[in-house]
């Protein structure tokens, strides 16, 4: 996969492309992960969810260790007074290191940003412990279900289903810290209501132009029986969270969110051929005012 | 008197960038040798970013290495027609290997890679673009030893 980075504003059309920094693509097929059992690096399984390749650690801004502070740096101390709960906070600088290199050293990543707690490092650990539960309780919209055709479809015909789930962002307060969550849909499970479940799989499907309705798609379904069914889409979201504008950290587990059930009626179609039209035979089946046979 | 090294800035390209030297130990099939070779390869990559000089890098780099190709294309484009790059220096704070040889004779070396963000300078001295500081990366070099020297086969990213 190739990512194209759009040129910065003010870029000249004569400029060669930017984006020349050294970067073996983390989205490449088969990045490497450390396998502790094999005691070796192994290719990541295709379709595996990408972890954040970095570990993060906050340090008090200007802290030199052992209670010593850099007096010059303190002149630029970030003002973290009056946080979300009216509490005063602490400015921290974020460090990162690649998780796959055991002896890697911490390198400055970003900041300073504010943490609002007496023990800033502890509060992060506590947020980390709670973030999964918080994530699963967010009002994440699983995406609306659209059926083609709808609200009625025909028995035995391919009915195209698709969803329109999208990335969503939330701002919540956890332990007095501002936490920004970004949720991205990654997997979809279709329950077609007739006992058929498709997924979890990575496709949310897509619309078909009307002249192609009835074609088989990755997410279409053909009902074997007539009746009214409730179609339920469950979307799995992956998330990142950022504490007080700190670096985005991965939320370890996925969250499952279901869309409201979408009703669909499956009808049967019967073809009958007639010799006459309704002018010649006004009592014929299907003519105005004539009861349809069961 | 040795000429003084001066990194590139907005007023001009880098001067007297020291050419990386392959240490003797990097010619041996030892753990230290594999580490020294990987370290040297990144020194050469760093040298190419600073100078635009690609011949040494291209000798040591397999054409199948896609990230290498992407970098060399950008280096070539931005070190031509009067343009130059500022930054780009690469440091490798951690280099390590289990020194386990697989059936194909390959060893893996894990490297923490830190690169100074690039600024892209036009021939008239205006800065076209400056990259943001990226987090240090974990890279995995696939290398083998043959004919008294190490050979690079591929470079990948460590994603977890």
Boltz contact constraints between the chains, C-beta under 6 A:
constraints:
  - contact:
      token1: [A, 8]
      token2: [B, 129]
      max_distance: 6.0
  - contact:
      token1: [A, 15]
      token2: [B, 128]
      max_distance: 6.0
  - contact:
      token1: [A, 16]
      token2: [B, 77]
      max_distance: 6.0
  - contact:
      token1: [A, 16]
      token2: [B, 78]
      max_distance: 6.0
  - contact:
      token1: [A, 18]
      token2: [B, 120]
      max_distance: 6.0
  - contact:
      token1: [A, 18]
      token2: [B, 129]
      max_distance: 6.0
  - contact:
      token1: [A, 20]
      token2: [B, 74]
      max_distance: 6.0
  - contact:
      token1: [A, 20]
      token2: [B, 118]
      max_distance: 6.0
  - contact:
      token1: [A, 21]
      token2: [B, 115]
      max_distance: 6.0
  - contact:
      token1: [A, 21]
      token2: [B, 118]
      max_distance: 6.0
  - contact:
      token1: [A, 21]
      token2: [B, 131]
      max_distance: 6.0
  - contact:
      token1: [A, 22]
      token2: [B, 71]
      max_distance: 6.0
  - contact:
      token1: [A, 22]
      token2: [B, 115]
      max_distance: 6.0
  - contact:
      token1: [A, 24]
      token2: [B, 67]
      max_distance: 6.0
  - contact:
      token1: [A, 24]
      token2: [B, 139]
      max_distance: 6.0
  - contact:
      token1: [A, 24]
      token2: [B, 155]
      max_distance: 6.0
  - contact:
      token1: [A, 24]
      token2: [B, 156]
      max_distance: 6.0
  - contact:
      token1: [A, 24]
      token2: [B, 157]
      max_distance: 6.0
  - contact:
      token1: [A, 26]
      token2: [B, 157]
      max_distance: 6.0
  - contact:
      token1: [A, 26]
      token2: [B, 159]
      max_distance: 6.0
  - contact:
      token1: [A, 31]
      token2: [B, 157]
      max_distance: 6.0
  - contact:
      token1: [A, 31]
      token2: [B, 159]
      max_distance: 6.0
  - contact:
      token1: [A, 32]
      token2: [B, 140]
      max_distance: 6.0
  - contact:
      token1: [A, 32]
      token2: [B, 156]
      max_distance: 6.0
  - contact:
      token1: [A, 32]
      token2: [B, 158]
      max_distance: 6.0
  - contact:
      token1: [A, 33]
      token2: [B, 159]
      max_distance: 6.0
  - contact:
      token1: [A, 33]
      token2: [B, 160]
      max_distance: 6.0
  - contact:
      token1: [A, 41]
      token2: [B, 108]
      max_distance: 6.0
  - contact:
      token1: [A, 41]
      token2: [B, 140]
      max_distance: 6.0
  - contact:
      token1: [A, 44]
      token2: [B, 159]
      max_distance: 6.0
  - contact:
      token1: [A, 50]
      token2: [B, 159]
      max_distance: 6.0
  - contact:
      token1: [A, 51]
      token2: [B, 160]
      max_distance: 6.0
  - contact:
      token1: [A, 53]
      token2: [B, 159]
      max_distance: 6.0
  - contact:
      token1: [A, 54]
      token2: [B, 135]
      max_distance: 6.0
  - contact:
      token1: [A, 96]
      token2: [B, 135]
      max_distance: 6.0
  - contact:
      token1: [A, 98]
      token2: [B, 112]
      max_distance: 6.0
  - contact:
      token1: [A, 98]
      token2: [B, 136]
      max_distance: 6.0
  - contact:
      token1: [A, 98]
      token2: [B, 137]
      max_distance: 6.0
  - contact:
      token1: [A, 98]
      token2: [B, 138]
      max_distance: 6.0
  - contact:
      token1: [A, 100]
      token2: [B, 138]
      max_distance: 6.0
  - contact:
      token1: [A, 100]
      token2: [B, 158]
      max_distance: 6.0
  - contact:
      token1: [A, 101]
      token2: [B, 94]
      max_distance: 6.0
  - contact:
      token1: [A, 101]
      token2: [B, 110]
      max_distance: 6.0
  - contact:
      token1: [A, 101]
      token2: [B, 112]
      max_distance: 6.0
  - contact:
      token1: [A, 101]
      token2: [B, 138]
      max_distance: 6.0
  - contact:
      token1: [A, 103]
      token2: [B, 94]
      max_distance: 6.0
  - contact:
      token1: [A, 103]
      token2: [B, 96]
      max_distance: 6.0
  - contact:
      token1: [A, 104]
      token2: [B, 94]
      max_distance: 6.0
  - contact:
      token1: [A, 104]
      token2: [B, 112]
      max_distance: 6.0
  - contact:
      token1: [A, 105]
      token2: [B, 93]
      max_distance: 6.0
  - contact:
      token1: [A, 107]
      token2: [B, 114]
      max_distance: 6.0
  - contact:
      token1: [A, 107]
      token2: [B, 136]
      max_distance: 6.0
  - contact:
      token1: [A, 109]
      token2: [B, 135]
      max_distance: 6.0
